[in-house]
Amino acid sequence: MSGQGQRDAVAHERARGALDLVRGRGGRVTTARRAVVTVLAGTDAHLSADDVAARVEETAPGVHRATVYRTLESLAALGVVEHVHLDRGPVVHHLAAGPGRTHLHARCQRCGRVEDVPADLLDDAGARLAREAGFALDPGHVALSGTCRACASPT
């Protein structure tokens, strides 16, 4: 199978898994939900609602932009889509469903690149915060901020 064929097969499996999750959690698979899930399954990028709406418009022109926004919210409520706040930029979205898809985010302050980092990265800090301050850390909705390897290396 070609590289593109392989990527398409992976995207199809991600979409199928996410839509199965929608059904399993009592949700309906509507045209809008299918379109949004298909867009998110087809990329590893973290997309703003506007980016998702633009891509949905290309593949499902009958789905209104406002419907895409509501669909992202409903899919997040079902646990199928996750969102993350990237500094002062727009909230971005990605699929939550599927093996190996749980992760945290790190955003470079210089170039804006967003990298996925292991979900357990802050477990020790979270445990210490809970123990010492009684605070339950939920790092999944915000990006860690810093400088990526490419920007940090001397040129």
Backbone torsions as a table, in degrees:
resi	resn	phi	psi	omega
1	MET	NA	137.5	-179.5
2	SER	-68.5	166.0	178.6
3	GLY	-57.3	-45.0	179.5
4	GLN	-67.4	-39.9	178.3
5	GLY	-61.6	-40.5	177.8
6	GLN	-64.1	-44.8	179.0
7	ARG	-62.6	-40.3	178.1
8	ASP	-63.5	-40.7	179.6
9	ALA	-64.8	-41.3	178.3
10	VAL	-64.5	-43.9	179.1
11	ALA	-61.4	-42.0	179.1
12	HIS	-62.4	-43.0	179.0
13	GLU	-65.3	-40.8	177.4
14	ARG	-61.7	-45.1	-179.8
15	ALA	-63.5	-44.8	-180.0
16	ARG	-61.0	-44.3	179.1
17	GLY	-62.5	-41.2	179.7
18	ALA	-66.5	-41.9	179.7
19	LEU	-69.4	-33.7	173.4
20	ASP	-63.5	-38.0	177.5
21	LEU	-64.7	-41.2	176.2
22	VAL	-56.1	-50.9	-179.4
23	ARG	-61.8	-43.7	-178.3
24	GLY	-63.9	-23.3	179.2
25	ARG	-100.7	16.4	174.2
26	GLY	84.2	10.4	179.3
27	GLY	-90.6	159.6	175.7
28	ARG	-94.4	147.7	175.2
29	VAL	-95.1	99.3	179.6
30	THR	-93.5	170.5	176.4
31	THR	-58.8	-43.4	-179.3
32	ALA	-65.0	-44.9	179.6
33	ARG	-62.7	-43.0	178.7
34	ARG	-61.2	-43.4	-178.3
35	ALA	-65.0	-45.4	-179.4
36	VAL	-65.0	-45.5	179.3
37	VAL	-62.1	-41.2	179.7
38	THR	-62.1	-42.7	177.9
39	VAL	-62.0	-49.1	-177.6
40	LEU	-68.3	-33.1	179.2
41	ALA	-70.8	-23.7	-176.3
42	GLY	-86.3	6.3	-178.8
43	THR	-147.0	152.4	171.2
44	ASP	-96.4	-2.2	179.6
45	ALA	-72.2	159.9	174.8
46	HIS	-101.9	115.1	-170.0
47	LEU	-106.3	139.4	172.5
48	SER	-71.4	165.5	177.1
49	ALA	-60.0	-37.5	177.5
50	ASP	-64.3	-40.4	177.3
51	ASP	-62.9	-44.0	179.0
52	VAL	-61.9	-46.0	-178.7
53	ALA	-60.8	-41.1	179.6
54	ALA	-64.4	-41.6	179.9
55	ARG	-71.2	-36.5	176.5
56	VAL	-64.0	-39.3	-180.0
57	GLU	-58.8	-34.0	178.9
58	GLU	-69.5	-37.7	-174.6
59	THR	-99.1	-25.4	-179.2
60	ALA	-140.6	73.5	-172.8
61	PRO	-59.5	-18.1	-179.8
62	GLY	-79.3	-8.0	-179.0
63	VAL	-89.1	115.8	-177.1
64	HIS	-69.9	148.7	-179.6
65	ARG	-55.0	-44.5	179.8
66	ALA	-62.7	-33.6	177.6
67	THR	-65.9	-38.1	177.3
68	VAL	-60.9	-43.9	-179.9
69	TYR	-62.3	-45.9	178.9
70	ARG	-64.6	-37.1	-179.8
71	THR	-65.7	-41.5	176.1
72	LEU	-58.9	-42.7	179.0
73	GLU	-63.8	-44.2	-178.3
74	SER	-68.7	-37.2	177.6
75	LEU	-68.2	-33.4	175.0
76	ALA	-66.9	-41.4	178.7
77	ALA	-62.7	-31.1	177.7
78	LEU	-82.0	-8.3	-178.9
79	GLY	80.7	17.8	-178.4
80	VAL	-92.2	-32.1	179.4
81	VAL	-121.5	141.9	173.9
82	GLU	-115.7	153.2	175.8
83	HIS	-125.7	157.2	179.9
84	VAL	-141.7	142.3	178.1
85	HIS	-91.6	124.0	-179.5
86	LEU	-108.3	94.3	176.9
87	ASP	51.7	-124.3	-177.8
88	ARG	-98.5	1.5	-178.9
89	GLY	-80.6	-175.1	-179.3
90	PRO	-71.4	156.5	172.4
91	VAL	-64.5	139.6	178.0
92	VAL	-117.4	158.5	-173.2
93	HIS	-126.0	153.4	172.3
94	HIS	-156.8	162.5	178.0
95	LEU	-68.7	141.0	176.3
96	ALA	-97.2	-19.5	-173.2
97	ALA	-79.1	149.2	172.1
98	GLY	108.3	151.2	-179.7
99	PRO	-66.2	140.3	177.9
100	GLY	74.0	10.1	-176.6
101	ARG	-94.6	-13.0	179.8
102	THR	-78.6	126.7	-177.4
103	HIS	-162.9	168.3	171.4
104	LEU	-105.6	177.8	-175.9
105	HIS	-128.8	143.0	174.4
106	ALA	-127.0	130.0	-177.2
107	ARG	-118.3	130.2	179.2
108	CYS	-76.7	128.8	-179.9
109	GLN	-70.8	-21.9	-178.0
110	ARG	-88.1	-54.8	-173.5
111	CYS	-101.1	-13.3	178.4
112	GLY	85.4	-0.7	-179.4
113	ARG	-60.3	139.1	176.7
114	VAL	-110.5	125.7	179.1
115	GLU	-116.3	141.7	173.4
116	ASP	-81.2	134.5	178.0
117	VAL	-125.7	157.7	-176.0
118	PRO	-55.5	140.9	-177.6
119	ALA	-63.1	-27.4	-177.0
120	ASP	-90.7	7.0	-175.4
121	LEU	-54.4	-38.0	-175.7
122	LEU	-104.2	14.8	-178.0
123	ASP	-57.2	-45.1	-179.4
124	ASP	-64.1	-43.2	179.1
125	ALA	-65.0	-40.0	178.8
126	GLY	-64.1	-40.8	178.7
127	ALA	-65.2	-41.8	179.6
128	ARG	-66.2	-42.1	178.9
129	LEU	-61.5	-41.5	178.5
130	ALA	-65.3	-44.2	-177.4
131	ARG	-66.7	-45.2	-173.0
132	GLU	-89.0	-27.9	-175.5
133	ALA	-123.6	-4.0	-178.4
134	GLY	67.0	26.1	-176.2
135	PHE	-108.0	129.5	179.3
136	ALA	-93.5	112.3	-178.4
137	LEU	-76.3	135.0	174.8
138	ASP	-131.0	81.8	-172.1
139	PRO	-80.6	-1.2	-173.5
140	GLY	-70.9	-17.5	-174.6
141	HIS	-100.8	-0.5	177.8
142	VAL	-132.3	154.7	179.0
143	ALA	-95.7	141.3	170.2
144	LEU	-69.4	146.2	-175.7
145	SER	-115.7	139.1	179.4
146	GLY	179.8	-150.4	-178.3
147	THR	-125.7	129.5	-178.8
148	CYS	-73.6	166.9	-177.2
149	ARG	-59.1	-42.8	-177.8
150	ALA	-64.1	-41.5	-179.4
151	CYS	-75.5	-27.8	-178.5
152	ALA	-79.9	-23.5	-176.7
153	SER	-77.5	140.4	178.8
154	PRO	-67.5	143.0	-179.6
155	THR	-100.1	NA	NA
